Amino acid sequence: MLLQFTDPGAYFAGYIVFIVVVLAINIGISVWVYRDANKNGMDATIWLLVVIVGGCVGVIVYLIISRDVF
């Protein structure tokens, strides 16, 4: 039997949980980039801003530059 959500509060709670999980992941990635950039002798504040503003693209750029892929 499938669950049926007829209560709008259930949808709202689902949205809240989703938003909290996405924010936690973003904060975790931002903290990791800041610490990793600091450890590698890079300007951690600039890279933190790049990741916050750029999102996934910012993380990919950071990984390419910090790991000397090219």
N, CA, C, O and CB atoms as a CASP TS submission, in Angstrom:
PFRMAT TS
TARGET T0000
AUTHOR 0000-0000-0000
METHOD Language model
MODEL 1
PARENT N/A
ATOM      1  N   MET     1       0.844  -1.180   0.000  1.00  0.00           N
ATOM      2  CA  MET     1       0.000   0.000   0.000  1.00  0.00           C
ATOM      3  C   MET     1       0.890   1.244   0.000  1.00  0.00           C
ATOM      4  O   MET     1       1.851   1.336   0.764  1.00  0.00           O
ATOM      5  CB  MET     1      -0.961  -0.002   1.224  1.00  0.00           C
ATOM      6  N   LEU     2       0.561   2.170  -0.846  1.00  0.00           N
ATOM      7  CA  LEU     2       1.330   3.401  -0.941  1.00  0.00           C
ATOM      8  C   LEU     2       0.911   4.373   0.152  1.00  0.00           C
ATOM      9  O   LEU     2      -0.253   4.435   0.547  1.00  0.00           O
ATOM     10  CB  LEU     2       1.154   4.042  -2.322  1.00  0.00           C
ATOM     11  N   LEU     3       1.893   5.126   0.626  1.00  0.00           N
ATOM     12  CA  LEU     3       1.582   6.163   1.602  1.00  0.00           C
ATOM     13  C   LEU     3       0.949   7.345   0.885  1.00  0.00           C
ATOM     14  O   LEU     3       1.391   7.740  -0.194  1.00  0.00           O
ATOM     15  CB  LEU     3       2.853   6.604   2.375  1.00  0.00           C
ATOM     16  N   GLN     4      -0.060   7.888   1.478  1.00  0.00           N
ATOM     17  CA  GLN     4      -0.715   9.055   0.907  1.00  0.00           C
ATOM     18  C   GLN     4      -0.565  10.230   1.859  1.00  0.00           C
ATOM     19  O   GLN     4      -0.992  10.177   3.013  1.00  0.00           O
ATOM     20  CB  GLN     4      -2.206   8.769   0.617  1.00  0.00           C
ATOM     21  N   PHE     5       0.040  11.275   1.361  1.00  0.00           N
ATOM     22  CA  PHE     5       0.213  12.465   2.176  1.00  0.00           C
ATOM     23  C   PHE     5      -0.859  13.471   1.795  1.00  0.00           C
ATOM     24  O   PHE     5      -0.769  14.129   0.758  1.00  0.00           O
ATOM     25  CB  PHE     5       1.633  13.069   2.001  1.00  0.00           C
ATOM     26  N   THR     6      -1.849  13.583   2.621  1.00  0.00           N
ATOM     27  CA  THR     6      -2.909  14.547   2.355  1.00  0.00           C
ATOM     28  C   THR     6      -2.749  15.794   3.208  1.00  0.00           C
ATOM     29  O   THR     6      -3.427  16.797   2.985  1.00  0.00           O
ATOM     30  CB  THR     6      -4.271  13.919   2.603  1.00  0.00           C
ATOM     31  N   ASP     7      -1.860  15.732   4.178  1.00  0.00           N
ATOM     32  CA  ASP     7      -1.635  16.859   5.068  1.00  0.00           C
ATOM     33  C   ASP     7      -0.578  17.785   4.473  1.00  0.00           C
ATOM     34  O   ASP     7       0.547  17.351   4.224  1.00  0.00           O
ATOM     35  CB  ASP     7      -1.208  16.373   6.468  1.00  0.00           C
ATOM     36  N   PRO     8      -0.919  19.048   4.243  1.00  0.00           N
ATOM     37  CA  PRO     8       0.084  19.975   3.697  1.00  0.00           C
ATOM     38  C   PRO     8       1.290  20.144   4.614  1.00  0.00           C
ATOM     39  O   PRO     8       2.375  20.491   4.147  1.00  0.00           O
ATOM     40  CB  PRO     8      -0.549  21.331   3.445  1.00  0.00           C
ATOM     41  N   GLY     9       1.118  19.906   5.898  1.00  0.00           N
ATOM     42  CA  GLY     9       2.227  20.001   6.829  1.00  0.00           C
ATOM     43  C   GLY     9       3.300  18.973   6.551  1.00  0.00           C
ATOM     44  O   GLY     9       4.478  19.218   6.815  1.00  0.00           O
ATOM     45  N   ALA    10       2.912  17.822   6.019  1.00  0.00           N
ATOM     46  CA  ALA    10       3.889  16.789   5.686  1.00  0.00           C
ATOM     47  C   ALA    10       4.783  17.258   4.540  1.00  0.00           C
ATOM     48  O   ALA    10       5.991  17.017   4.556  1.00  0.00           O
ATOM     49  CB  ALA    10       3.180  15.469   5.312  1.00  0.00           C
ATOM     50  N   TYR    11       4.200  17.920   3.553  1.00  0.00           N
ATOM     51  CA  TYR    11       4.998  18.456   2.456  1.00  0.00           C
ATOM     52  C   TYR    11       5.934  19.550   2.960  1.00  0.00           C
ATOM     53  O   TYR    11       7.104  19.604   2.578  1.00  0.00           O
ATOM     54  CB  TYR    11       4.088  19.002   1.343  1.00  0.00           C
ATOM     55  N   PHE    12       5.418  20.408   3.807  1.00  0.00           N
ATOM     56  CA  PHE    12       6.225  21.490   4.369  1.00  0.00           C
ATOM     57  C   PHE    12       7.397  20.932   5.162  1.00  0.00           C
ATOM     58  O   PHE    12       8.520  21.423   5.046  1.00  0.00           O
ATOM     59  CB  PHE    12       5.368  22.395   5.260  1.00  0.00           C
ATOM     60  N   ALA    13       7.138  19.912   5.964  1.00  0.00           N
ATOM     61  CA  ALA    13       8.207  19.289   6.748  1.00  0.00           C
ATOM     62  C   ALA    13       9.253  18.664   5.823  1.00  0.00           C
ATOM     63  O   ALA    13      10.449  18.727   6.105  1.00  0.00           O
ATOM     64  CB  ALA    13       7.628  18.220   7.703  1.00  0.00           C
ATOM     65  N   GLY    14       8.807  18.069   4.733  1.00  0.00           N
ATOM     66  CA  GLY    14       9.746  17.492   3.761  1.00  0.00           C
ATOM     67  C   GLY    14      10.631  18.549   3.131  1.00  0.00           C
ATOM     68  O   GLY    14      11.830  18.337   2.949  1.00  0.00           O
ATOM     69  N   TYR    15      10.039  19.692   2.795  1.00  0.00           N
ATOM     70  CA  TYR    15      10.818  20.796   2.242  1.00  0.00           C
ATOM     71  C   TYR    15      11.834  21.303   3.246  1.00  0.00           C
ATOM     72  O   TYR    15      12.980  21.575   2.889  1.00  0.00           O
ATOM     73  CB  TYR    15       9.901  21.933   1.810  1.00  0.00           C
ATOM     74  N   ILE    16      11.427  21.430   4.488  1.00  0.00           N
ATOM     75  CA  ILE    16      12.341  21.913   5.522  1.00  0.00           C
ATOM     76  C   ILE    16      13.514  20.950   5.695  1.00  0.00           C
ATOM     77  O   ILE    16      14.661  21.385   5.789  1.00  0.00           O
ATOM     78  CB  ILE    16      11.597  22.092   6.860  1.00  0.00           C
ATOM     79  N   VAL    17      13.239  19.659   5.736  1.00  0.00           N
ATOM     80  CA  VAL    17      14.306  18.658   5.878  1.00  0.00           C
ATOM     81  C   VAL    17      15.246  18.737   4.682  1.00  0.00           C
ATOM     82  O   VAL    17      16.464  18.676   4.850  1.00  0.00           O
ATOM     83  CB  VAL    17      13.712  17.227   6.008  1.00  0.00           C
ATOM     84  N   PHE    18      14.700  18.870   3.486  1.00  0.00           N
ATOM     85  CA  PHE    18      15.516  18.970   2.282  1.00  0.00           C
ATOM     86  C   PHE    18      16.426  20.191   2.344  1.00  0.00           C
ATOM     87  O   PHE    18      17.615  20.094   2.041  1.00  0.00           O
ATOM     88  CB  PHE    18      14.627  19.035   1.037  1.00  0.00           C
ATOM     89  N   ILE    19      15.878  21.335   2.734  1.00  0.00           N
ATOM     90  CA  ILE    19      16.655  22.569   2.815  1.00  0.00           C
ATOM     91  C   ILE    19      17.766  22.438   3.856  1.00  0.00           C
ATOM     92  O   ILE    19      18.888  22.885   3.619  1.00  0.00           O
ATOM     93  CB  ILE    19      15.742  23.758   3.157  1.00  0.00           C
ATOM     94  N   VAL    20      17.466  21.835   4.996  1.00  0.00           N
ATOM     95  CA  VAL    20      18.471  21.663   6.050  1.00  0.00           C
ATOM     96  C   VAL    20      19.595  20.749   5.571  1.00  0.00           C
ATOM     97  O   VAL    20      20.766  21.021   5.834  1.00  0.00           O
ATOM     98  CB  VAL    20      17.824  21.089   7.332  1.00  0.00           C
ATOM     99  N   VAL    21      19.254  19.674   4.873  1.00  0.00           N
ATOM    100  CA  VAL    21      20.273  18.746   4.377  1.00  0.00           C
ATOM    101  C   VAL    21      21.162  19.431   3.334  1.00  0.00           C
ATOM    102  O   VAL    21      22.384  19.284   3.369  1.00  0.00           O
ATOM    103  CB  VAL    21      19.609  17.485   3.771  1.00  0.00           C
ATOM    104  N   VAL    22      20.560  20.171   2.417  1.00  0.00           N
ATOM    105  CA  VAL    22      21.341  20.870   1.393  1.00  0.00           C
ATOM    106  C   VAL    22      22.253  21.920   2.028  1.00  0.00           C
ATOM    107  O   VAL    22      23.411  22.052   1.633  1.00  0.00           O
ATOM    108  CB  VAL    22      20.406  21.533   0.360  1.00  0.00           C
ATOM    109  N   LEU    23      21.749  22.658   2.996  1.00  0.00           N
ATOM    110  CA  LEU    23      22.588  23.651   3.682  1.00  0.00           C
ATOM    111  C   LEU    23      23.733  22.981   4.434  1.00  0.00           C
ATOM    112  O   LEU    23      24.855  23.488   4.424  1.00  0.00           O
ATOM    113  CB  LEU    23      21.742  24.486   4.656  1.00  0.00           C
ATOM    114  N   ALA    24      23.469  21.858   5.080  1.00  0.00           N
ATOM    115  CA  ALA    24      24.521  21.148   5.811  1.00  0.00           C
ATOM    116  C   ALA    24      25.615  20.671   4.857  1.00  0.00           C
ATOM    117  O   ALA    24      26.800  20.756   5.176  1.00  0.00           O
ATOM    118  CB  ALA    24      23.930  19.953   6.584  1.00  0.00           C
ATOM    119  N   ILE    25      25.221  20.174   3.700  1.00  0.00           N
ATOM    120  CA  ILE    25      26.207  19.733   2.707  1.00  0.00           C
ATOM    121  C   ILE    25      27.026  20.920   2.208  1.00  0.00           C
ATOM    122  O   ILE    25      28.248  20.825   2.094  1.00  0.00           O
ATOM    123  CB  ILE    25      25.509  19.027   1.520  1.00  0.00           C
ATOM    124  N   ASN    26      26.365  22.034   1.910  1.00  0.00           N
ATOM    125  CA  ASN    26      27.079  23.228   1.448  1.00  0.00           C
ATOM    126  C   ASN    26      28.042  23.764   2.499  1.00  0.00           C
ATOM    127  O   ASN    26      29.163  24.154   2.172  1.00  0.00           O
ATOM    128  CB  ASN    26      26.088  24.313   1.065  1.00  0.00           C
ATOM    129  N   ILE    27      27.620  23.785   3.738  1.00  0.00           N
ATOM    130  CA  ILE    27      28.502  24.252   4.816  1.00  0.00           C
ATOM    131  C   ILE    27      29.686  23.310   4.970  1.00  0.00           C
ATOM    132  O   ILE    27      30.818  23.759   5.144  1.00  0.00           O
ATOM    133  CB  ILE    27      27.729  24.363   6.150  1.00  0.00           C
ATOM    134  N   GLY    28      29.434  22.011   4.908  1.00  0.00           N
ATOM    135  CA  GLY    28      30.514  21.030   5.019  1.00  0.00           C
ATOM    136  C   GLY    28      31.539  21.173   3.904  1.00  0.00           C
ATOM    137  O   GLY    28      32.743  21.133   4.158  1.00  0.00           O
ATOM    138  N   ILE    29      31.074  21.339   2.677  1.00  0.00           N
ATOM    139  CA  ILE    29      31.989  21.518   1.548  1.00  0.00           C
ATOM    140  C   ILE    29      32.765  22.821   1.688  1.00  0.00           C
ATOM    141  O   ILE    29      33.963  22.860   1.410  1.00  0.00           O
ATOM    142  CB  ILE    29      31.217  21.500   0.219  1.00  0.00           C
ATOM    143  N   SER    30      32.096  23.885   2.114  1.00  0.00           N
ATOM    144  CA  SER    30      32.769  25.170   2.289  1.00  0.00           C
ATOM    145  C   SER    30      33.857  25.097   3.352  1.00  0.00           C
ATOM    146  O   SER    30      34.950  25.631   3.163  1.00  0.00           O
ATOM    147  CB  SER    30      31.759  26.245   2.659  1.00  0.00           C
ATOM    148  N   VAL    31      33.562  24.440   4.462  1.00  0.00           N
ATOM    149  CA  VAL    31      34.560  24.286   5.524  1.00  0.00           C
ATOM    150  C   VAL    31      35.731  23.453   5.030  1.00  0.00           C
ATOM    151  O   VAL    31      36.884  23.768   5.324  1.00  0.00           O
ATOM    152  CB  VAL    31      33.933  23.637   6.773  1.00  0.00           C
ATOM    153  N   TRP    32      35.444  22.384   4.276  1.00  0.00           N
ATOM    154  CA  TRP    32      36.519  21.540   3.762  1.00  0.00           C
ATOM    155  C   TRP    32      37.425  22.326   2.819  1.00  0.00           C
ATOM    156  O   TRP    32      38.649  22.235   2.910  1.00  0.00           O
ATOM    157  CB  TRP    32      35.941  20.315   3.043  1.00  0.00           C
ATOM    158  N   VAL    33      36.818  23.104   1.907  1.00  0.00           N
ATOM    159  CA  VAL    33      37.613  23.899   0.959  1.00  0.00           C
ATOM    160  C   VAL    33      38.464  24.914   1.715  1.00  0.00           C
ATOM    161  O   VAL    33      39.640  25.089   1.396  1.00  0.00           O
ATOM    162  CB  VAL    33      36.693  24.621  -0.064  1.00  0.00           C
ATOM    163  N   TYR    34      37.894  25.580   2.703  1.00  0.00           N
ATOM    164  CA  TYR    34      38.644  26.569   3.482  1.00  0.00           C
ATOM    165  C   TYR    34      39.848  25.930   4.159  1.00  0.00           C
ATOM    166  O   TYR    34      40.959  26.454   4.080  1.00  0.00           O
ATOM    167  CB  TYR    34      37.737  27.226   4.533  1.00  0.00           C
ATOM    168  N   ARG    35      39.632  24.806   4.820  1.00  0.00           N
ATOM    169  CA  ARG    35      40.737  24.134   5.524  1.00  0.00           C
ATOM    170  C   ARG    35      41.778  23.588   4.557  1.00  0.00           C
ATOM    171  O   ARG    35      42.979  23.678   4.812  1.00  0.00           O
ATOM    172  CB  ARG    35      40.199  22.998   6.390  1.00  0.00           C
ATOM    173  N   ASP    36      41.312  23.019   3.441  1.00  0.00           N
ATOM    174  CA  ASP    36      42.244  22.451   2.474  1.00  0.00           C
ATOM    175  C   ASP    36      43.081  23.544   1.814  1.00  0.00           C
ATOM    176  O   ASP    36      44.285  23.372   1.618  1.00  0.00           O
ATOM    177  CB  ASP    36      41.486  21.651   1.411  1.00  0.00           C
ATOM    178  N   ALA    37      42.451  24.661   1.474  1.00  0.00           N
ATOM    179  CA  ALA    37      43.189  25.770   0.872  1.00  0.00           C
ATOM    180  C   ALA    37      44.210  26.328   1.858  1.00  0.00           C
ATOM    181  O   ALA    37      45.336  26.649   1.479  1.00  0.00           O
ATOM    182  CB  ALA    37      42.224  26.880   0.416  1.00  0.00           C
ATOM    183  N   ASN    38      43.817  26.440   3.106  1.00  0.00           N
ATOM    184  CA  ASN    38      44.736  26.914   4.140  1.00  0.00           C
ATOM    185  C   ASN    38      45.921  25.968   4.279  1.00  0.00           C
ATOM    186  O   ASN    38      47.065  26.410   4.389  1.00  0.00           O
ATOM    187  CB  ASN    38      44.008  27.054   5.485  1.00  0.00           C
ATOM    188  N   LYS    39      45.649  24.668   4.274  1.00  0.00           N
ATOM    189  CA  LYS    39      46.698  23.663   4.415  1.00  0.00           C
ATOM    190  C   LYS    39      47.662  23.684   3.230  1.00  0.00           C
ATOM    191  O   LYS    39      48.854  23.421   3.389  1.00  0.00           O
ATOM    192  CB  LYS    39      46.080  22.276   4.559  1.00  0.00           C
ATOM    193  N   ASN    40      47.141  23.998   2.041  1.00  0.00           N
ATOM    194  CA  ASN    40      47.972  24.022   0.835  1.00  0.00           C
ATOM    195  C   ASN    40      48.644  25.365   0.602  1.00  0.00           C
ATOM    196  O   ASN    40      49.291  25.557  -0.428  1.00  0.00           O
ATOM    197  CB  ASN    40      47.140  23.669  -0.365  1.00  0.00           C
ATOM    198  N   GLY    41      48.505  26.299   1.540  1.00  0.00           N
ATOM    199  CA  GLY    41      49.165  27.595   1.414  1.00  0.00           C
ATOM    200  C   GLY    41      48.479  28.545   0.447  1.00  0.00           C
ATOM    201  O   GLY    41      49.094  29.504  -0.018  1.00  0.00           O
ATOM    202  N   MET    42      47.221  28.292   0.141  1.00  0.00           N
ATOM    203  CA  MET    42      46.465  29.164  -0.755  1.00  0.00           C
ATOM    204  C   MET    42      45.656  30.147   0.088  1.00  0.00           C
ATOM    205  O   MET    42      45.514  29.965   1.297  1.00  0.00           O
ATOM    206  CB  MET    42      45.532  28.334  -1.699  1.00  0.00           C
ATOM    207  N   ASP    43      45.127  31.187  -0.553  1.00  0.00           N
ATOM    208  CA  ASP    43      44.299  32.157   0.151  1.00  0.00           C
ATOM    209  C   ASP    43      42.921  31.537   0.406  1.00  0.00           C
ATOM    210  O   ASP    43      42.075  31.486  -0.487  1.00  0.00           O
ATOM    211  CB  ASP    43      44.174  33.485  -0.665  1.00  0.00           C
ATOM    212  N   ALA    44      42.716  31.073   1.627  1.00  0.00           N
ATOM    213  CA  ALA    44      41.516  30.318   1.965  1.00  0.00           C
ATOM    214  C   ALA    44      40.252  31.165   1.888  1.00  0.00           C
ATOM    215  O   ALA    44      39.193  30.659   1.514  1.00  0.00           O
ATOM    216  CB  ALA    44      41.650  29.735   3.346  1.00  0.00           C
ATOM    217  N   THR    45      40.345  32.430   2.231  1.00  0.00           N
ATOM    218  CA  THR    45      39.159  33.293   2.211  1.00  0.00           C
ATOM    219  C   THR    45      38.651  33.492   0.791  1.00  0.00           C
ATOM    220  O   THR    45      37.444  33.461   0.551  1.00  0.00           O
ATOM    221  CB  THR    45      39.472  34.652   2.850  1.00  0.00           C
ATOM    222  N   ILE    46      39.551  33.693  -0.138  1.00  0.00           N
ATOM    223  CA  ILE    46      39.147  33.867  -1.538  1.00  0.00           C
ATOM    224  C   ILE    46      38.484  32.597  -2.051  1.00  0.00           C
ATOM    225  O   ILE    46      37.453  32.663  -2.721  1.00  0.00           O
ATOM    226  CB  ILE    46      40.364  34.231  -2.422  1.00  0.00           C
ATOM    227  N   TRP    47      39.064  31.442  -1.743  1.00  0.00           N
ATOM    228  CA  TRP    47      38.481  30.192  -2.222  1.00  0.00           C
ATOM    229  C   TRP    47      37.144  29.898  -1.553  1.00  0.00           C
ATOM    230  O   TRP    47      36.253  29.313  -2.169  1.00  0.00           O
ATOM    231  CB  TRP    47      39.442  29.040  -1.982  1.00  0.00           C
ATOM    232  N   LEU    48      37.006  30.300  -0.304  1.00  0.00           N
ATOM    233  CA  LEU    48      35.711  30.146   0.358  1.00  0.00           C
ATOM    234  C   LEU    48      34.645  30.969  -0.363  1.00  0.00           C
ATOM    235  O   LEU    48      33.533  30.491  -0.590  1.00  0.00           O
ATOM    236  CB  LEU    48      35.805  30.568   1.841  1.00  0.00           C
ATOM    237  N   LEU    49      34.985  32.197  -0.717  1.00  0.00           N
ATOM    238  CA  LEU    49      34.038  33.043  -1.452  1.00  0.00           C
ATOM    239  C   LEU    49      33.727  32.476  -2.836  1.00  0.00           C
ATOM    240  O   LEU    49      32.584  32.530  -3.289  1.00  0.00           O
ATOM    241  CB  LEU    49      34.592  34.460  -1.587  1.00  0.00           C
ATOM    242  N   VAL    50      34.739  31.935  -3.502  1.00  0.00           N
ATOM    243  CA  VAL    50      34.519  31.328  -4.821  1.00  0.00           C
ATOM    244  C   VAL    50      33.537  30.166  -4.706  1.00  0.00           C
ATOM    245  O   VAL    50      32.650  30.020  -5.547  1.00  0.00           O
ATOM    246  CB  VAL    50      35.859  30.841  -5.433  1.00  0.00           C
ATOM    247  N   VAL    51      33.684  29.349  -3.686  1.00  0.00           N
ATOM    248  CA  VAL    51      32.806  28.197  -3.508  1.00  0.00           C
ATOM    249  C   VAL    51      31.402  28.639  -3.117  1.00  0.00           C
ATOM    250  O   VAL    51      30.422  28.066  -3.594  1.00  0.00           O
ATOM    251  CB  VAL    51      33.376  27.250  -2.450  1.00  0.00           C
ATOM    252  N   ILE    52      31.288  29.642  -2.261  1.00  0.00           N
ATOM    253  CA  ILE    52      29.963  30.109  -1.849  1.00  0.00           C
ATOM    254  C   ILE    52      29.220  30.731  -3.030  1.00  0.00           C
ATOM    255  O   ILE    52      28.035  30.463  -3.229  1.00  0.00           O
ATOM    256  CB  ILE    52      30.081  31.129  -0.699  1.00  0.00           C
ATOM    257  N   VAL    53      29.905  31.551  -3.807  1.00  0.00           N
ATOM    258  CA  VAL    53      29.259  32.221  -4.936  1.00  0.00           C
ATOM    259  C   VAL    53      29.077  31.261  -6.113  1.00  0.00           C
ATOM    260  O   VAL    53      28.031  31.260  -6.761  1.00  0.00           O
ATOM    261  CB  VAL    53      30.081  33.443  -5.373  1.00  0.00           C
ATOM    262  N   GLY    54      30.087  30.453  -6.385  1.00  0.00           N
ATOM    263  CA  GLY    54      30.070  29.601  -7.570  1.00  0.00           C
ATOM    264  C   GLY    54      29.414  28.258  -7.391  1.00  0.00           C
ATOM    265  O   GLY    54      29.085  27.598  -8.376  1.00  0.00           O
ATOM    266  N   GLY    55      29.217  27.840  -6.175  1.00  0.00           N
ATOM    267  CA  GLY    55      28.579  26.547  -5.935  1.00  0.00           C
ATOM    268  C   GLY    55      29.428  25.391  -6.441  1.00  0.00           C
ATOM    269  O   GLY    55      30.631  25.325  -6.190  1.00  0.00           O
ATOM    270  N   CYS    56      28.779  24.485  -7.156  1.00  0.00           N
ATOM    271  CA  CYS    56      29.471  23.293  -7.665  1.00  0.00           C
ATOM    272  C   CYS    56      30.595  23.663  -8.634  1.00  0.00           C
ATOM    273  O   CYS    56      31.648  23.026  -8.642  1.00  0.00           O
ATOM    274  CB  CYS    56      28.473  22.359  -8.361  1.00  0.00           C
ATOM    275  N   VAL    57      30.369  24.683  -9.440  1.00  0.00           N
ATOM    276  CA  VAL    57      31.402  25.114 -10.379  1.00  0.00           C
ATOM    277  C   VAL    57      32.627  25.617  -9.614  1.00  0.00           C
ATOM    278  O   VAL    57      33.761  25.348 -10.011  1.00  0.00           O
ATOM    279  CB  VAL    57      30.858  26.218 -11.322  1.00  0.00           C
ATOM    280  N   GLY    58      32.402  26.341  -8.527  1.00  0.00           N
ATOM    281  CA  GLY    58      33.500  26.829  -7.707  1.00  0.00           C
ATOM    282  C   GLY    58      34.306  25.693  -7.100  1.00  0.00           C
ATOM    283  O   GLY    58      35.534  25.766  -7.039  1.00  0.00           O
ATOM    284  N   VAL    59      33.632  24.651  -6.654  1.00  0.00           N
ATOM    285  CA  VAL    59      34.325  23.492  -6.090  1.00  0.00           C
ATOM    286  C   VAL    59      35.148  22.790  -7.167  1.00  0.00           C
ATOM    287  O   VAL    59      36.284  22.387  -6.917  1.00  0.00           O
ATOM    288  CB  VAL    59      33.314  22.507  -5.460  1.00  0.00           C
ATOM    289  N   ILE    60      34.588  22.645  -8.348  1.00  0.00           N
ATOM    290  CA  ILE    60      35.316  21.989  -9.439  1.00  0.00           C
ATOM    291  C   ILE    60      36.548  22.800  -9.823  1.00  0.00           C
ATOM    292  O   ILE    60      37.622  22.234 -10.029  1.00  0.00           O
ATOM    293  CB  ILE    60      34.400  21.800 -10.667  1.00  0.00           C
ATOM    294  N   VAL    61      36.402  24.127  -9.920  1.00  0.00           N
ATOM    295  CA  VAL    61      37.549  24.984 -10.235  1.00  0.00           C
ATOM    296  C   VAL    61      38.606  24.856  -9.147  1.00  0.00           C
ATOM    297  O   VAL    61      39.797  24.758  -9.443  1.00  0.00           O
ATOM    298  CB  VAL    61      37.108  26.462 -10.390  1.00  0.00           C
ATOM    299  N   TYR    62      38.173  24.858  -7.885  1.00  0.00           N
ATOM    300  CA  TYR    62      39.138  24.708  -6.790  1.00  0.00           C
ATOM    301  C   TYR    62      39.883  23.380  -6.894  1.00  0.00           C
ATOM    302  O   TYR    62      41.104  23.340  -6.743  1.00  0.00           O
ATOM    303  CB  TYR    62      38.425  24.808  -5.431  1.00  0.00           C
ATOM    304  N   LEU    63      39.160  22.305  -7.148  1.00  0.00           N
ATOM    305  CA  LEU    63      39.804  20.997  -7.238  1.00  0.00           C
ATOM    306  C   LEU    63      40.794  20.937  -8.390  1.00  0.00           C
ATOM    307  O   LEU    63      41.866  20.348  -8.251  1.00  0.00           O
ATOM    308  CB  LEU    63      38.760  19.906  -7.399  1.00  0.00           C
ATOM    309  N   ILE    64      40.454  21.533  -9.520  1.00  0.00           N
ATOM    310  CA  ILE    64      41.361  21.531 -10.676  1.00  0.00           C
ATOM    311  C   ILE    64      42.621  22.337 -10.354  1.00  0.00           C
ATOM    312  O   ILE    64      43.733  21.889 -10.629  1.00  0.00           O
ATOM    313  CB  ILE    64      40.652  22.113 -11.934  1.00  0.00           C
ATOM    314  N   ILE    65      42.448  23.511  -9.779  1.00  0.00           N
ATOM    315  CA  ILE    65      43.604  24.365  -9.511  1.00  0.00           C
ATOM    316  C   ILE    65      44.457  23.838  -8.359  1.00  0.00           C
ATOM    317  O   ILE    65      45.685  23.860  -8.435  1.00  0.00           O
ATOM    318  CB  ILE    65      43.145  25.778  -9.202  1.00  0.00           C
ATOM    319  N   SER    66      43.817  23.370  -7.303  1.00  0.00           N
ATOM    320  CA  SER    66      44.585  22.950  -6.125  1.00  0.00           C
ATOM    321  C   SER    66      45.298  21.620  -6.337  1.00  0.00           C
ATOM    322  O   SER    66      46.310  21.356  -5.688  1.00  0.00           O
ATOM    323  CB  SER    66      43.671  22.845  -4.920  1.00  0.00           C
ATOM    324  N   ARG    67      44.800  20.795  -7.217  1.00  0.00           N
ATOM    325  CA  ARG    67      45.406  19.486  -7.426  1.00  0.00           C
ATOM    326  C   ARG    67      46.337  19.449  -8.623  1.00  0.00           C
ATOM    327  O   ARG    67      46.889  18.393  -8.933  1.00  0.00           O
ATOM    328  CB  ARG    67      44.338  18.453  -7.594  1.00  0.00           C
ATOM    329  N   ASP    68      46.527  20.567  -9.303  1.00  0.00           N
ATOM    330  CA  ASP    68      47.397  20.635 -10.491  1.00  0.00           C
ATOM    331  C   ASP    68      47.036  19.559 -11.507  1.00  0.00           C
ATOM    332  O   ASP    68      47.891  18.789 -11.944  1.00  0.00           O
ATOM    333  CB  ASP    68      48.871  20.490 -10.086  1.00  0.00           C
ATOM    334  N   VAL    69      45.777  19.518 -11.871  1.00  0.00           N
ATOM    335  CA  VAL    69      45.323  18.502 -12.828  1.00  0.00           C
ATOM    336  C   VAL    69      45.866  18.782 -14.210  1.00  0.00           C
ATOM    337  O   VAL    69      46.263  17.861 -14.924  1.00  0.00           O
ATOM    338  CB  VAL    69      43.798  18.443 -12.872  1.00  0.00           C
ATOM    339  N   PHE    70      45.886  20.059 -14.597  1.00  0.00           N
ATOM    340  CA  PHE    70      46.356  20.389 -15.938  1.00  0.00           C
ATOM    341  C   PHE    70      47.688  21.080 -15.891  1.00  0.00           C
ATOM    342  O   PHE    70      48.238  21.433 -16.934  1.00  0.00           O
ATOM    343  CB  PHE    70      45.354  21.257 -16.659  1.00  0.00           C
TER
END
